Amino acid sequence: MTIKQAIILALMQGATEFLPISSSGHLVLTRSFLGISNIPILFDLILHLGTVSATIIVYYKTIGDIFKDIGIWMFCIKTEKKRNIQEGNVKLFFFILISAVVTGIIGFLFKRRIIDLFYNTSMVSILLFVTGLILIITRFIEEGGKGIDEISIPVPMIIGATQAFSMLPGISRSGCTISAGLIMGMNREFAGLYSFLLSIPSVIGASVFEYIRSSQYLYEQVSVPVMVTAFFLSLIAGYAALNILLRFLKRGKLYIFSFYCFCAGAVGLIL
C-alpha cells in the first residue's frame, strides 16, 4: 500500500465513520476504484483506532463522569445500589454493554455472510440506498424527550441489533443507531450520545477479535510511516466529521445525508 492510497483511505474512513453515509460501504467502493485487492488487517485496525480516539476526545468529559460514577456505585452500601444503577451514568454504562453484547452475538453468528458482501460492490451500492431511506424517515419523526432515566432494557437490545445490521457494507452505523433511538423516543442529543459511546466498545471489541484471529498476518504490507499517517488522518477527519454531524443532529437535519447516500449508491452502480 502506497502513502497516497493510505491518505485517501484514512480520510475516507475518518469522515464516513461518523457521518451517516457508511464508512464500510465507502471503503469497499474506494478500494475498488483504487484497484486495491484487499486492505491489510493492521491498516484497518489503525484506521479504527484513529476514529475511536476521535470519539474519546469529543466525549472525554462524559466518559470520565461515567467511570467516576461506576466507581462510586461499586462502593455504595447495598440499600443504595439499586437506586444508583437506575439513574444516570451507571445505567447508561450497563445499557451500552447490553447493546454491544447483542451486536457481538449477531455479528459472530453472521460474520461469514457479512464478509462476503465486502466483495460485492453492486450490493454495497444498493445498501447505500437503504441507508438513505432510513435517514429520510427521520425527517418525519417528531423529536421525543426520553433520556437515560426513561428507557428500559428492550431499547438497548433493539439498538444493539440495529448496530449489527449496520455491519453490512453500505449501511451506516451512526445513521441506523441514531435513527433507531429517535424512533424509540430519545431526544436528539441523547440519541447521538448513545450511538457514539456505543461505538467505542463495539469497535474495540471487533478490533481485538480481529487481532486475535489474524495476528499472524498483521505486519504484512504495512510500513510504519503508513501506519502513523493513517492513524492521525483518520483521527483528525473523524473529529471534524463527528462535530459536523452533531450540529446537523441538533438542528434535526439528519435526513439531509440521505440525498448523498442516494447519489453515492447511484454512482456506485453506474461505475
C-alpha angles and dihedrals in degrees: 000000000000125000089246092056090046092053093050094047094044093051090045093050094046095049099041098041090076105022106082095247101098120263093205092052093050092047091052092050094042091049089052093049092047092048094240108154094199137356111238111250095235091051091052091050091050091053091052092046088055094052093045088052089053090054091050092050093051094045100030094122094050091045090050091050091050094054091043091054091045089056091049091048093051091059098041119119114257097257091058099045096081093049092045096051092051092059137068126314099005092056090045091053094053094043091053089051090052091051092047092049092050090050092048094051094049092043092051093049095050101029097118094050091047093050091052090060091060088075095050109083093178092057090047089055091050091049089053086062088052090053089051091053091049091051095047090055088067088066088072099042116103110224114258126213102224121132131175093289093059103049129083136206098280089065098062089042092055092045090049090053090047090053089051089054088055090063085084108098107250095033113103116231095203093041094051098043095045091046090050090051092050092048089053092053104263117149114248097253094050093044089055093044092050093047096051097041087050090055091064100065091032096055094039091048093049091047093051090049091050091047092053093044097047107023092126090063099042101103099045119118097352125109126200095248089053092050094048092046092048094049097051096041093050089047094050095043091044093050092051094045094049093053091047092052093048090056092051091046093051090056093046092246100127090119091067090079089061090077091056091050091052091050094045091049091050093048090049092053093046097047 
